[in-house]
Amino acid sequence: MIQIIPSSKKSKNKPKIVSSVEELSNPLFGLNEIIDENSTVLILGTFPAQESIDQNFYYQNQIKRFWGQALSTIGSFEMISNQDREKLLLEKKIGLWDIFECVERIKSNQDSAIKKAKYNDIEKLLNLHPSVQYLVFNGKNAYEWLFEDNPGIFSIKNVHCVRLQSSSGSNGHFHEGKDWNDFFNSLLTIKN
């Protein structure tokens, strides 16, 4: 199982964290969580791309990378509708959400374009869904920024935190989702 301990130095390009929406100029809101009482894995990204916000569903700018490659071990997500993706995710006991509830960002989908942000209440969600055993971070920024500001989440009993390679198109280390597939294969091995 892949588990990486964040560095102790301050993260680069981290946005200014705010505690209320009122502190953001023209706040851009993310998507609602996808999760149910059976979810054992919660995948956390940073914040949705504009395409995802426009279509009201996750990873719409990453159909091939996220839906086609990162999750290929657990199902065929690439060529189905968003409604069927959500249904299949929940059948596979997987939830989706982002670390940020809302942001102030310049015209780009990259994390570096986020200038200010307000966190989602991930700890509250975990309390409402005690079946979650794994927090899977889609990339370094989501993992390190949350660790830097909310380290308590990383010590919740019976919840394992795992950082995988970002499925972003700008990440040259994605390698067709190999670490994602290794992670999900390890879960299948544990279950059997």
KOLTIPA-728138 format. One record per residue: residue number from 1; residue in three letters; chain; x, y, z of N, C-alpha, C, CB in turn. Coordinates in steps of 0.1 Angstrom, whole numbers. Glycine has a CB too. Example, Ala and Ser with C-alpha at 12.3 -4.5 7.8 and 13.67 -1.06 7.14 Angstrom:
! residues 2
{r 1 ALA A {132 -57 78} {123 -45 78} {132 -33 78} {113 -45 90}}
{r 2 SER A {128 -22 71} {137 -11 71} {129 0 79} {141 -6 57}}
END
This chain:
! residues 192
{r 1 MET A {8 -12 0} {0 0 0} {9 12 0} {-10 0 12}}
{r 2 ILE A {5 22 -8} {13 35 -9} {9 44 1} {11 41 -24}}
{r 3 GLN A {18 49 10} {15 59 19} {27 68 21} {11 53 33}}
{r 4 ILE A {25 81 19} {36 90 19} {34 100 30} {37 97 5}}
{r 5 ILE A {44 103 38} {44 113 48} {47 126 42} {53 109 60}}
{r 6 PRO A {39 136 44} {42 150 39} {55 156 45} {30 159 41}}
{r 7 SER A {61 164 37} {73 171 42} {69 181 53} {81 177 31}}
{r 8 SER A {79 185 61} {76 194 72} {77 209 67} {86 192 83}}
{r 9 LYS A {82 211 55} {83 224 50} {70 229 44} {95 225 39}}
{r 10 LYS A {68 242 44} {56 248 38} {54 245 24} {56 263 41}}
{r 11 SER A {42 242 20} {39 239 6} {40 251 -3} {24 234 5}}
{r 12 LYS A {44 248 -15} {46 259 -25} {32 262 -31} {56 255 -36}}
{r 13 ASN A {30 274 -35} {18 278 -43} {5 275 -35} {17 271 -56}}
{r 14 LYS A {5 273 -22} {-7 271 -15} {-15 284 -14} {-4 266 0}}
{r 15 PRO A {-28 283 -17} {-36 295 -16} {-38 300 -2} {-50 293 -22}}
{r 16 LYS A {-42 312 0} {-45 318 13} {-58 310 17} {-47 333 13}}
{r 17 ILE A {-58 305 29} {-69 298 35} {-78 307 43} {-65 286 44}}
{r 18 VAL A {-91 307 40} {-100 316 47} {-110 307 54} {-108 325 36}}
{r 19 SER A {-117 314 64} {-127 306 72} {-141 309 68} {-125 310 86}}
{r 20 SER A {-143 318 59} {-157 321 55} {-158 325 41} {-164 332 64}}
{r 21 VAL A {-169 322 34} {-171 325 20} {-170 340 18} {-185 320 16}}
{r 22 GLU A {-174 348 28} {-174 363 27} {-160 368 24} {-180 369 39}}
{r 23 GLU A {-150 361 27} {-136 365 25} {-131 363 11} {-127 358 35}}
{r 24 LEU A {-140 357 2} {-136 355 -12} {-143 365 -21} {-140 340 -16}}
{r 25 SER A {-136 370 -30} {-142 378 -41} {-147 369 -52} {-132 389 -47}}
{r 26 ASN A {-159 370 -56} {-165 361 -66} {-162 346 -63} {-160 365 -80}}
{r 27 PRO A {-167 341 -52} {-164 327 -49} {-169 317 -59} {-169 323 -35}}
{r 28 LEU A {-161 307 -62} {-165 297 -71} {-167 284 -62} {-154 294 -82}}
{r 29 PHE A {-179 278 -63} {-182 267 -54} {-180 254 -61} {-197 268 -50}}
{r 30 GLY A {-175 244 -54} {-173 231 -59} {-185 223 -59} {-162 224 -50}}
{r 31 LEU A {-183 210 -60} {-194 200 -61} {-198 193 -48} {-191 190 -72}}
{r 32 ASN A {-210 188 -47} {-214 181 -35} {-206 167 -35} {-229 178 -35}}
{r 33 GLU A {-204 162 -23} {-198 149 -22} {-206 138 -28} {-194 147 -7}}
{r 34 ILE A {-200 128 -33} {-206 115 -37} {-201 105 -26} {-202 111 -52}}
{r 35 ILE A {-211 100 -18} {-207 91 -8} {-220 85 -2} {-199 98 4}}
{r 36 ASP A {-219 73 3} {-231 67 10} {-226 59 22} {-239 59 1}}
{r 37 GLU A {-236 53 29} {-232 46 42} {-223 34 40} {-245 42 48}}
{r 38 ASN A {-221 29 28} {-213 18 25} {-199 22 20} {-219 9 15}}
{r 39 SER A {-196 34 17} {-183 38 11} {-172 36 21} {-184 53 8}}
{r 40 THR A {-162 29 16} {-150 26 23} {-138 34 19} {-146 11 23}}
{r 41 VAL A {-139 39 7} {-128 48 1} {-134 61 -3} {-121 41 -12}}
{r 42 LEU A {-127 72 1} {-131 85 -3} {-119 92 -10} {-135 94 10}}
{r 43 ILE A {-121 94 -23} {-111 101 -31} {-113 116 -30} {-112 96 -46}}
{r 44 LEU A {-102 123 -26} {-102 137 -24} {-93 144 -35} {-98 141 -10}}
{r 45 GLY A {-98 153 -43} {-91 161 -51} {-89 175 -45} {-97 163 -65}}
{r 46 THR A {-84 184 -52} {-82 198 -47} {-95 206 -49} {-70 205 -54}}
{r 47 PHE A {-99 208 -62} {-111 215 -65} {-114 212 -80} {-108 231 -63}}
{r 48 PRO A {-127 212 -83} {-131 208 -97} {-126 218 -107} {-146 206 -97}}
{r 49 ALA A {-124 212 -119} {-121 220 -131} {-134 227 -135} {-115 211 -143}}
{r 50 GLN A {-133 238 -143} {-145 245 -147} {-154 236 -155} {-140 257 -156}}
{r 51 GLU A {-149 227 -163} {-157 217 -171} {-166 209 -161} {-148 208 -180}}
{r 52 SER A {-160 205 -150} {-167 197 -140} {-178 205 -134} {-157 191 -130}}
{r 53 ILE A {-175 217 -130} {-185 226 -124} {-197 228 -134} {-179 239 -120}}
{r 54 ASP A {-193 231 -147} {-203 233 -157} {-212 221 -159} {-197 237 -170}}
{r 55 GLN A {-207 209 -158} {-215 197 -160} {-219 191 -147} {-206 187 -168}}
{r 56 ASN A {-216 197 -136} {-220 193 -123} {-216 178 -120} {-235 194 -121}}
{r 57 PHE A {-204 175 -124} {-199 161 -121} {-184 162 -122} {-205 151 -130}}
{r 58 TYR A {-178 153 -113} {-163 153 -112} {-155 148 -124} {-160 144 -100}}
{r 59 TYR A {-143 154 -126} {-133 149 -136} {-138 149 -150} {-128 136 -132}}
{r 60 GLN A {-146 159 -154} {-150 160 -168} {-139 164 -177} {-162 170 -169}}
{r 61 ASN A {-129 170 -172} {-117 173 -181} {-107 162 -181} {-111 186 -176}}
{r 62 GLN A {-110 151 -174} {-101 139 -173} {-108 126 -175} {-94 139 -159}}
{r 63 ILE A {-116 126 -186} {-123 113 -189} {-114 102 -191} {-132 116 -201}}
{r 64 LYS A {-103 104 -199} {-94 93 -201} {-85 90 -189} {-85 96 -214}}
{r 65 ARG A {-79 100 -183} {-70 98 -173} {-76 93 -160} {-62 110 -170}}
{r 66 PHE A {-86 100 -155} {-92 96 -142} {-102 84 -144} {-99 108 -135}}
{r 67 TRP A {-112 86 -152} {-122 76 -154} {-117 64 -162} {-134 82 -161}}
{r 68 GLY A {-108 66 -171} {-104 55 -180} {-92 48 -174} {-101 60 -193}}
{r 69 GLN A {-82 55 -168} {-70 49 -164} {-69 47 -149} {-58 57 -169}}
{r 70 ALA A {-71 57 -141} {-70 56 -127} {-79 46 -121} {-72 70 -120}}
{r 71 LEU A {-91 44 -126} {-101 35 -120} {-103 22 -128} {-114 42 -119}}
{r 72 SER A {-94 20 -138} {-96 8 -147} {-96 -5 -139} {-85 8 -157}}
{r 73 THR A {-89 -6 -128} {-89 -19 -121} {-102 -22 -115} {-78 -18 -110}}
{r 74 ILE A {-110 -12 -112} {-123 -15 -105} {-135 -14 -113} {-124 -6 -93}}
{r 75 GLY A {-134 -10 -126} {-146 -9 -134} {-143 -2 -147} {-157 -3 -127}}
{r 76 SER A {-153 -2 -156} {-153 5 -169} {-161 18 -168} {-158 -4 -180}}
{r 77 PHE A {-154 29 -164} {-160 41 -161} {-160 51 -173} {-154 48 -150}}
{r 78 GLU A {-150 49 -183} {-147 59 -193} {-159 62 -202} {-135 54 -201}}
{r 79 MET A {-166 52 -207} {-176 53 -217} {-190 53 -213} {-174 42 -228}}
{r 80 ILE A {-192 56 -200} {-206 56 -194} {-210 70 -190} {-207 46 -183}}
{r 81 SER A {-223 72 -188} {-228 85 -184} {-224 88 -170} {-243 85 -185}}
{r 82 ASN A {-224 101 -166} {-221 105 -153} {-230 99 -142} {-222 120 -152}}
{r 83 GLN A {-243 97 -146} {-252 91 -136} {-248 76 -134} {-267 91 -142}}
{r 84 ASP A {-244 69 -144} {-239 56 -143} {-226 55 -136} {-238 49 -156}}
{r 85 ARG A {-217 65 -138} {-204 66 -130} {-207 67 -115} {-196 78 -135}}
{r 86 GLU A {-216 76 -112} {-219 77 -97} {-225 64 -92} {-229 89 -95}}
{r 87 LYS A {-234 58 -99} {-239 45 -94} {-229 34 -93} {-250 40 -104}}
{r 88 LEU A {-220 33 -102} {-209 23 -102} {-199 27 -91} {-202 23 -115}}
{r 89 LEU A {-196 39 -89} {-187 43 -78} {-192 38 -65} {-185 58 -77}}
{r 90 LEU A {-205 41 -62} {-211 37 -50} {-212 22 -48} {-225 44 -48}}
{r 91 GLU A {-215 15 -59} {-215 1 -59} {-201 -5 -55} {-219 -5 -73}}
{r 92 LYS A {-191 2 -59} {-177 -2 -56} {-173 4 -42} {-168 3 -67}}
{r 93 LYS A {-182 10 -35} {-179 16 -22} {-169 27 -22} {-174 5 -12}}
{r 94 ILE A {-170 35 -33} {-160 46 -34} {-168 59 -35} {-152 45 -47}}
{r 95 GLY A {-163 69 -27} {-168 83 -27} {-159 92 -34} {-172 87 -13}}
{r 96 LEU A {-164 104 -37} {-156 115 -43} {-159 128 -36} {-158 116 -58}}
{r 97 TRP A {-149 136 -34} {-151 150 -29} {-138 157 -32} {-155 150 -14}}
{r 98 ASP A {-137 170 -27} {-125 178 -29} {-122 184 -15} {-127 189 -39}}
{r 99 ILE A {-110 188 -13} {-106 194 0} {-112 208 1} {-91 195 1}}
{r 100 PHE A {-114 215 -10} {-119 229 -9} {-134 229 -13} {-111 238 -19}}
{r 101 GLU A {-141 237 -5} {-156 239 -7} {-158 250 -17} {-163 243 6}}
{r 102 CYS A {-150 261 -16} {-151 272 -26} {-137 279 -27} {-162 282 -22}}
{r 103 VAL A {-135 285 -38} {-122 292 -40} {-124 305 -48} {-113 282 -48}}
{r 104 GLU A {-113 312 -47} {-112 324 -56} {-100 320 -65} {-109 338 -48}}
{r 105 ARG A {-103 319 -78} {-92 314 -87} {-93 322 -100} {-94 299 -90}}
{r 106 ILE A {-81 324 -106} {-80 330 -119} {-83 320 -130} {-65 336 -121}}
{r 107 LYS A {-85 324 -142} {-90 316 -153} {-80 305 -156} {-93 324 -165}}
{r 108 SER A {-80 294 -148} {-72 282 -151} {-77 271 -142} {-57 285 -149}}
{r 109 ASN A {-76 259 -146} {-80 248 -137} {-69 243 -128} {-84 236 -146}}
{r 110 GLN A {-57 248 -130} {-45 244 -122} {-46 248 -108} {-32 249 -128}}
{r 111 ASP A {-41 240 -99} {-41 244 -84} {-34 257 -82} {-34 233 -76}}
{r 112 SER A {-24 260 -90} {-17 273 -88} {-25 285 -91} {-4 273 -97}}
{r 113 ALA A {-36 283 -98} {-46 294 -101} {-55 298 -89} {-54 291 -113}}
{r 114 ILE A {-55 289 -79} {-63 292 -67} {-56 302 -58} {-67 278 -59}}
{r 115 LYS A {-62 313 -56} {-56 324 -48} {-60 323 -33} {-58 337 -54}}
{r 116 LYS A {-73 320 -31} {-79 319 -18} {-88 307 -18} {-86 332 -13}}
{r 117 ALA A {-89 301 -6} {-98 289 -6} {-103 286 8} {-91 277 -11}}
{r 118 LYS A {-115 280 9} {-121 276 21} {-123 261 21} {-136 283 23}}
{r 119 TYR A {-118 254 31} {-118 240 32} {-133 234 33} {-110 235 43}}
{r 120 ASN A {-135 222 28} {-147 215 31} {-144 209 45} {-149 203 21}}
{r 121 ASP A {-155 205 52} {-154 199 65} {-153 184 64} {-167 203 74}}
{r 122 ILE A {-141 180 61} {-138 166 58} {-140 157 71} {-124 164 53}}
{r 123 GLU A {-136 163 82} {-137 155 95} {-152 153 98} {-131 163 106}}
{r 124 LYS A {-161 163 96} {-175 161 98} {-180 150 89} {-183 174 95}}
{r 125 LEU A {-176 150 76} {-181 140 67} {-176 126 71} {-175 143 52}}
{r 126 LEU A {-164 125 76} {-159 112 81} {-167 107 93} {-144 113 84}}
{r 127 ASN A {-171 116 102} {-179 113 113} {-193 108 109} {-181 125 123}}
{r 128 LEU A {-198 114 98} {-211 109 93} {-210 96 86} {-217 120 84}}
{r 129 HIS A {-198 93 81} {-196 80 73} {-185 72 79} {-194 84 58}}
{r 130 PRO A {-187 66 91} {-176 58 97} {-172 46 89} {-181 54 111}}
{r 131 SER A {-178 43 79} {-174 31 70} {-161 35 62} {-185 27 61}}
{r 132 VAL A {-158 48 61} {-146 52 53} {-134 47 60} {-146 67 50}}
{r 133 GLN A {-126 39 53} {-113 34 58} {-101 40 51} {-113 19 57}}
{r 134 TYR A {-103 46 39} {-92 51 32} {-95 65 26} {-88 42 20}}
{r 135 LEU A {-87 75 29} {-87 88 22} {-76 87 11} {-85 100 32}}
{r 136 VAL A {-80 88 -1} {-71 87 -13} {-70 100 -19} {-76 76 -23}}
{r 137 PHE A {-58 106 -18} {-56 120 -23} {-52 119 -38} {-46 127 -15}}
{r 138 ASN A {-59 126 -46} {-55 127 -60} {-45 138 -62} {-68 130 -69}}
{r 139 GLY A {-33 135 -58} {-22 144 -60} {-16 150 -47} {-26 155 -69}}
{r 140 LYS A {-4 156 -49} {4 161 -38} {-2 173 -31} {18 165 -43}}
{r 141 ASN A {-8 182 -39} {-13 195 -33} {-24 192 -23} {-17 204 -43}}
{r 142 ALA A {-34 184 -27} {-45 181 -19} {-40 174 -6} {-55 171 -26}}
{r 143 TYR A {-31 165 -7} {-25 158 4} {-18 168 14} {-16 147 0}}
{r 144 GLU A {-8 175 8} {1 183 17} {-6 195 22} {13 187 9}}
{r 145 TRP A {-15 202 15} {-22 213 20} {-31 210 31} {-30 220 9}}
{r 146 LEU A {-38 199 30} {-47 195 40} {-39 190 53} {-56 183 36}}
{r 147 PHE A {-28 183 51} {-20 179 62} {-15 191 69} {-9 170 57}}
{r 148 GLU A {-10 201 62} {-5 213 68} {-15 221 77} {1 223 57}}
{r 149 ASP A {-27 221 72} {-37 229 80} {-46 221 89} {-45 237 70}}
{r 150 ASN A {-48 208 86} {-57 199 94} {-50 186 96} {-70 197 86}}
{r 151 PRO A {-39 186 104} {-32 173 106} {-40 163 113} {-19 176 113}}
{r 152 GLY A {-50 167 121} {-58 158 129} {-65 147 120} {-68 165 137}}
{r 153 ILE A {-69 151 108} {-75 142 99} {-67 130 96} {-79 149 86}}
{r 154 PHE A {-53 132 96} {-44 122 92} {-41 112 104} {-31 128 88}}
{r 155 SER A {-47 115 115} {-45 106 127} {-59 100 132} {-38 113 138}}
{r 156 ILE A {-69 101 124} {-82 95 128} {-80 80 128} {-93 100 118}}
{r 157 LYS A {-85 74 139} {-83 60 140} {-91 52 129} {-89 55 154}}
{r 158 ASN A {-84 42 124} {-90 33 114} {-92 40 100} {-103 28 118}}
{r 159 VAL A {-86 52 98} {-86 58 85} {-72 59 80} {-93 72 85}}
{r 160 HIS A {-69 53 68} {-56 53 62} {-55 64 51} {-52 39 56}}
{r 161 CYS A {-45 72 52} {-44 83 42} {-33 79 31} {-40 96 48}}
{r 162 VAL A {-37 80 19} {-28 76 8} {-28 86 -3} {-33 62 2}}
{r 163 ARG A {-16 90 -7} {-15 100 -18} {-11 92 -31} {-5 111 -15}}
{r 164 LEU A {-18 95 -41} {-15 89 -54} {-12 100 -64} {-27 80 -59}}
{r 165 GLN A {-6 96 -75} {-2 106 -85} {-14 113 -90} {5 99 -97}}
{r 166 SER A {-13 126 -92} {-24 134 -97} {-28 129 -111} {-20 149 -97}}
{r 167 SER A {-41 129 -113} {-46 125 -127} {-46 137 -136} {-60 119 -126}}
{r 168 SER A {-41 148 -132} {-41 160 -140} {-33 158 -153} {-35 172 -132}}
{r 169 GLY A {-38 164 -164} {-31 162 -177} {-17 168 -176} {-39 169 -187}}
{r 170 SER A {-14 177 -167} {-1 184 -166} {9 175 -158} {-2 197 -160}}
{r 171 ASN A {5 164 -152} {14 155 -144} {20 145 -153} {6 149 -133}}
{r 172 GLY A {33 146 -156} {40 137 -164} {44 124 -157} {53 143 -169}}
{r 173 HIS A {41 123 -144} {44 111 -137} {32 102 -134} {50 115 -123}}
{r 174 PHE A {22 104 -142} {9 96 -140} {10 82 -144} {-2 103 -147}}
{r 175 HIS A {18 79 -155} {21 66 -160} {8 57 -161} {30 59 -150}}
{r 176 GLU A {-2 63 -168} {-15 56 -170} {-21 50 -158} {-12 45 -180}}
{r 177 GLY A {-19 57 -147} {-26 54 -134} {-20 41 -127} {-40 51 -137}}
{r 178 LYS A {-8 38 -129} {-2 26 -123} {-3 26 -108} {13 25 -127}}
{r 179 ASP A {0 37 -101} {-1 36 -87} {-16 35 -82} {5 49 -80}}
{r 180 TRP A {-25 41 -90} {-39 39 -87} {-43 25 -88} {-48 48 -96}}
{r 181 ASN A {-39 18 -99} {-43 5 -101} {-36 -4 -90} {-38 0 -115}}
{r 182 ASP A {-24 -1 -87} {-17 -9 -76} {-25 -8 -63} {-2 -4 -74}}
{r 183 PHE A {-29 5 -60} {-37 7 -47} {-50 -1 -47} {-40 22 -46}}
{r 184 PHE A {-58 0 -58} {-70 -7 -58} {-68 -22 -59} {-79 -3 -70}}
{r 185 ASN A {-58 -27 -66} {-55 -41 -66} {-51 -46 -51} {-43 -44 -75}}
{r 186 SER A {-44 -38 -44} {-41 -41 -30} {-54 -43 -21} {-31 -31 -23}}
{r 187 LEU A {-64 -34 -24} {-76 -35 -17} {-83 -48 -20} {-85 -23 -19}}
{r 188 LEU A {-83 -51 -33} {-90 -64 -37} {-83 -76 -31} {-89 -65 -53}}
{r 189 THR A {-70 -75 -29} {-62 -86 -23} {-66 -87 -8} {-47 -84 -24}}
{r 190 ILE A {-67 -76 -1} {-71 -76 13} {-85 -82 15} {-71 -61 18}}
{r 191 LYS A {-94 -79 6} {-108 -83 7} {-109 -98 5} {-117 -76 -3}}
{r 192 ASN A {-100 -104 -3} {-101 -118 -7} {-93 -127 3} {-96 -121 -21}}
END
